[in-house]
């Protein structure tokens, strides 16, 4: 269970990232956080593994204070928190195997980590994790030879190897095409349903949030303005979170897509006539 009690964050430049957040997330939930850019989504998410240090309040994970943890305690707590970033956060020149097995670093001391002294069991965990995300054949490939979607699935495999009960994902599909985005979201869904992992994702795509989340949290200007089941995230509620601009932009995007499709068809017809 994650508990945020009166949590606020003010950055050094005076920008307010979070305003008096009170929130409880139970183990095994699939939560999507939505809102405009700058609403506080990433600030909230990064506070849950103390990448951001909060200004006021307290964050507890399974009853233990993340806010007041010392360096040793924080390292222990982070072993149970997986983090997935928008830009994958892989060592691109390393093999897929090396990137995935790095999820076990929290279980080794510094000299074992430096020498790469991982156990046979952890190498087996790595292979099993890659099988789960459909990348078993990429074990020895360099990570920079993979597509964006494949690299994000390597990141997911790394959290599987880490055996983290809590997985945080900061805009994990924003750089991916729609089909690949669905594939990645399905990976998260399997982790949630089959392994009972708690999943918390910042996401811009409202349709994906509605489809995959069991709970949606809407943020605006550092505050939570909606918190409820995905089924209750109606257009009226989304209008409160985003304003009417989101629907106008969606309509414009749909119209642009239709125009682009028509133009491609016309160009293809002209090309065929020339041939």
Secondary structure, DSSP 8 states (H G I E B T S, - for coil): -EEEEEEEEE-TTS-EEEEEEEEEE-TT-EEEEE-STTSSHHHHHHHTTTSS--SEEEEEETTEESTT--HHHHHHHHTTEEEE-TT----TTSBHHHHHHGGGGGGS-HHHHHHT---HHHHHHHHHHHHHTT-GGGTTSBGGGS-HHHHHHHHHHHHHHHT-SEEEEESTTTTS-HHHHHHHHHHHHHHHHHH--EEEEE-S-HHHHHHH-SEEEEEETTEEEEEEEGGG--HHHHHHHH-THHHHHHHHHHHHHHHHHHHHHHHHHHHHHH-
